[in-house]
Amino acid sequence: MPFISALPEEHADLLTAIDVHGESQKDYANKQGVSYSTLKSRVQKSRELLKGIYEDCCHFSVDKQGNVIDYQPKNGKCDGC
């Protein structure tokens, strides 16, 4: 995820642990000393922030399940997402 480092450190660390390294949300919540429901909200917020970074860069085409099937950089603003 090239743009994950563009996120604030707290969000980048959370997404790296959960989405990149596959740590369970429950385990991560326990390690951080927060409730599972709080952690789930933080994950959603972090994913939305990351999605915004990508959407600032490119136009995406998605299938019915929401999977990206194509993208086009916006006006040369893309740094290789």
Secondary structure, DSSP 8 states (H G I E B T S, - for coil): -GGGGGS-HHHHHHHIIIIIS---HHHHHHHHT--HHHHHHHHHHHHHHHHHHHHHHEEEEE-TTS-EEEEEESTT--S--
